[in-house]
Amino acid sequence: MKITQLETIFVRPRWLFLKMHTDEGIIGLGEPLVEGRAQTVAAAVHEIGRYLIGQDPRKIEHHWQAIYRGQFYRGGPVLSSALSGIEQAMWDITGKWLGQPVYNLLGGPTRDRIRMYGWLDDSSYGDYVEAGKVSMKSGFTAFKLALPGAVDIVDTRRTTDEIVDHFARFREALGPDVDVGYDFHGRVSPAMAVRLAQALEPYHPFFIEEPVLPENVDALVTVARSTSIPIATGERLFTKWGFREVLEKQAAVIMQPDLSHAGGILEVKKIAAMAECYYAAVAPHCPLGPIALAACIQLDACTPNFLAQEHFTDGTGYIKEPFRIVEGYMQLPTGPGLGIELDDEAIAGKIYDGSWETPRLWHKDGSVADW
Ligand SMILES: [Mg+2]
């Protein structure tokens, strides 16, 4: 079998889908994307195509090594995300060729169903709480909120109170049977993160995500040692090498690799195994589209230290049969490969030029805040 074409498709709201065509007619799906840089990643995919076209897509590990290590410059968000989507598509082809879901090629299922957590619209406190109550009624037991806005390196008592209140109101409305994580989004300094974690402890957060930015692991250690709240990080870390220091310093206990950024399905499986040595969990990051989510589900199914899965879509309007989420749990997919089929007719109405820009956040004085 040979790869004949890499077809990239920009799909609203901000996604990039990859169709990997083969000479045997099997088409593999992948989602190579950095949010806000879809056009750049698409260009990287086609550059990698200079190596990949004509190759057998079933030599997944070998091609991963050739794409990652076979060039002098490696890693980073753009190249790792291009590689991730390509890797997903090679697994989809291999699974379809064998007639098996990918999880059956990676050790088989380790669970019967997959716990999902919902992402809620943070446009207002009221929407948050009402959206949470509605989701809870349909069986969801895990949620995640994000900080309401920018935070100065050392900020006021009022800002601290607002951030804590934002979480506490939601937490208390939903009761003790649900888990609620708090995503600091890398917007907070270590000093403020320590202070906020202390104030949030009585509300028992599921975890605090990216309490500080990912470049300085020692800053994350400072926060982790200051609190009993589990620390999560990883959506901006790439490949096993990106997770090594976080694990070795035990700077976080929940790894959140993104299967469209970190190197794909098998690379995240390896990251999960590294995490297992430190008794750490894996909760894949996924605010992306249905192909990325399908890749996550395959990984979650066969990974023993999986915790919960983020999701943004159930695939309606993008895939022929939307994901089956029952009582807050994704049912194990049974189809071959990634287990989904794109609805090309529906997607035709959502194609655009890929020019979506991540919003920018500003401090009160007009200086740049971390988004
Ligand atoms: Mg996050």
Boltz pocket constraint, residues with backbone or C-beta under 6 A from the ligand:
constraints:
  - pocket:
      binder: B
      contacts: [[A, 183], [A, 185], [A, 209], [A, 210], [A, 235]]
      max_distance: 6.0
